[in-house]
Amino acid sequence: MNQRLQQLINAEGLTQSQFADKIGVAKASVSHILAGRNKPGFDFIESLSRQFPNLSLEWLISGKGRMYKVTGPETAPPEAPQDPGIIAEIPTETEEARQDRPKIVKVVVFYDNGTFQELV
C-alpha cells in the first residue's frame, strides 16, 4: 500500500509535507507509512477519502482497479430530494442479484488504543 500512496502523492504533484498538510496528518505519519514502518489507520484513510473524493479506495487498499474512480452519468449517484421531508426512493435488488452478492462473515473493529474486537 505504501507504493500506491507514493503513486498518489506523485500523481497529485505534492511533496510528502504538502500531502500530510492537505489530509491533516503529521508529516511523520506519512513518512512512516511510505517507509513501510506503519500501516495507515481508519482515520488516515477516511481523511484521504474526504480530500481526494475521486480516489478509488479499493485501488489504494488492494491494488485492484484504477487509481481514480471513473466518473460520468452512468456512475453518478442519484440526486437527493430537494425537500428534506421527502425520502428518496431506494432501488430494490432482484432476488438473483441478492444471491450472487458476497455475504459478510466477519467484522473486525479496530480501536485507537491498538486493540480490536471481532464481531460475528
N, C-alpha and C positions, 0 to 999 in steps of 0.2 A: 504494500500500500504506500510505503514511503516514496517509491519511484513514481507512482501515479500522482501523488501530491506534488512532487517536484515538477512533473509534466504540467500540472495545473498552474503552478506558480509561473513557469516559463511561458505557457500559453497566454496567461493574463498580463505578461510583461512586467511582473512585480519582482522586487527583491524579497528575500525572506522576511526582512524587517517590515517592509510595506505590507506584505501579506499578513503578518501577525497583527499589525495595527488595524488592517481592514476587517479582520474577523474578530478582533477584540481579545486576543490571547497574548500571553507572554512570548516574547521572542525566543526565549529558551525552550518553550514548549514545541514550537515549530522546529527548532534546531534538533531537539532530541528525537522527534518523530522522524524527521528526514534522515537522521543518522541511524535509525533503527533501534535506538535505546528504549523508546516508549511507543506504545500504540495510542492512537487518538481515542479519546473518550467520547461519550454521547454528546456532551456539551460542545466539544470541538466540532464534531460532525454537524450538529444542529446549527451552529454558527456559520459553518461553511454553506449549508443549505440556504440559510437566510441571505447571506451576502452574494451567493452565486446561484440564483434560482434556476438557471439553465443547466447547472452541473448535474450529471447523472450520478446519483449516489450508488447505484448498482455498479457502475464502472469504477467509481472510487474505491468501493469496498471489495468487490470481487474481481474487477478487471474485465467484466463482461460488457459487451456493447460499446457504445461510443462515449467519449468524454462529456459531450454536451447532449442534452435532450433534443430530440427532433421537435421543432415547433411548427405549427401550421393549423389550419382549420380542422383537419381530421383528428388532431390530438388535443385541441383546446378544450378545457373543462367547460361544462355548461355554465352559463351566466347565472349568478344568484338573483333571485327576485328582488325588485326594487322596493317593494312593500315589505317591511320586516314582519308583518303579520301573516304573510303568505309563506308557506313551507314549500320548498322546491320539490318537484316530483322525482323520486328516486327510481331509476330504471330497474326493472325486475330482471332476474337472471333465470335463464331456462334451466330445467332440471338436468339436461345433458351437460351444460356448461358447469353447473354446480358439482356434478360427479367428477368432472375432469380436473377441477381445481384442487391444488395440493391442500392437505389437511395440516393444521398446526398440531404438532405432537409434544412440543416443549417450549416454554417461555422462560428465559433466564433474565432476572432483574439484577443489574449491577448497581451498587451503591457507591457514593463518593468516598467512603472510608475503605474501599478495596474489597469489601465483602460482596457476596452475591447470594441469590435465592432462586431455586428452580421451582417453577410453578407447573403443575401437571394438569 
